[in-house]
Amino acid sequence: MTAAVDARIYAKFGGTILFGLTAVLLAWRCWVVPQLGITLYIDEAQYWTWAQHLTWGYFSKPPGVAALIAASTALFGDGILGVKALAMLCYPAAAAACWAIARRLYDERTAFWSAVAVLTLPMFSWLGLFVSTDALLTLFWALALWAYLRALASDAWADWLLLGLVCGLGLLSKYTMAAWLGAAFLHLLAFHRARLASLKPWLAAGLALAILAPNIYWNVANDFPTLKHTADITLNKKAGGGLAALGEFWAAQWLSFGPVLGSVFFILLVQVRQSWRDDRTRLLLWFALPLWAVVSAQAMKSSANANWAAPAFAPAAIAAVAWLLQRDKKRLLVVGLALNVLLVGVVYHWPSLIATVNVQNPAKMNPFSRARGWDELGRQLTPIMQAHPGSVLVADNRTLLAHMLYELRELKPAAASWNPSGVASDHYKLTTDLRPWLGKDAILITQDPADQFASYFSTVEKLATLKAPLDAQTTRDMDVYLLRGFKGY
């Protein structure tokens, strides 16, 4: 088959196949989520509460994820799939952006297989089950690279302003987008220095900052909670770290690529001089490696989650696919993608798989256990809240408050975080205040002894210990107290 015929086949049928594959993968995920017996994870539940009160900033993140959930629930409702729907669509949209990038850099065939690779990467397949800031960040990271290539090729005002718009939206999703902007500046400085003499890239950067400006103002008005939190988790965390943490992080990155693409990516790193001689590979790695370097430094200092470098997988996957196709290793690529789908299937159906064998405590082996049981606790708490309609719901940690606010969403209870110190150490301590409830009653939910509350209320009465079974030996417990007559902190 000639290259021209091959290109025509991919051009004619590639889009249809990709659309069909995307539909199948999304249908699979939408079917899997209800089968897992889960509700929202803590961060998802917290983001949902953010979405009920849209503003330009939140304690730990800029507003992108809250706006995404607000739009998603407006379209699809507040059920678990309604909360997740638009976040699920971000990864196929990022795959489409990668298709456009690879088509511009290489050809139709590389574009097709790059999109398939991104659609089936274990990293994005796992993240595709949840709502996180990585969804929008990955999408805007890929879209920014596509817009950057357009701007370099055309030097048109529209393309440079499109780049600024995408980068601004990326910054509103997660500040990590600043790493993309830094990489773009250095790329222009190294290879397109003449462009820096034009106003166009500078106005693109100005537009990005203008879009971020309301969030900056919100931070100023609220004493920089998001920036302080970001600095705290990246600069001040002391525990862990070292070569062991770095090794764990990179092992997770290899697994998140899948065995074949992960191995090719490491070959690209080992042969970095050869990789750097190819303009296209160099450009793709240019917008991937700096983020990995930053997160690796974080892993060495303390620890790093596998998903912290998630956006870098998009351009790196294109580079790995191109490397294989350029060496006529399409069969190996197909095997690698099939292994990725198999790996994802094992993870998606892991609870069912461990149920087929005799395991003492299956909940301990279930990666989804952290999102199980909260809906049952919410069902048990509902009649208690209904029996005390004038009481405020109080929790002594954000996990309980976030989960119960979501599970009690039909009741829409008044709620406040327990915070006698007055230190705003999480979103609820920043945005809620129990002091206006002076003299009123509270329903306390806690997983700790309630002795500390006695001096702040007239009476403390335990109402119930709620239990949600996770397996035959494990339950998720939560104590409920009626606190009468708040005396103040």
Summary of the structure (lengths in Angstrom):
residues: 489
radius of gyration: 24.7
end to end distance: 78.4
largest distance: 84.9
contacts: 1643
relative contact order: 0.10
helix: 70%
strand: 8%
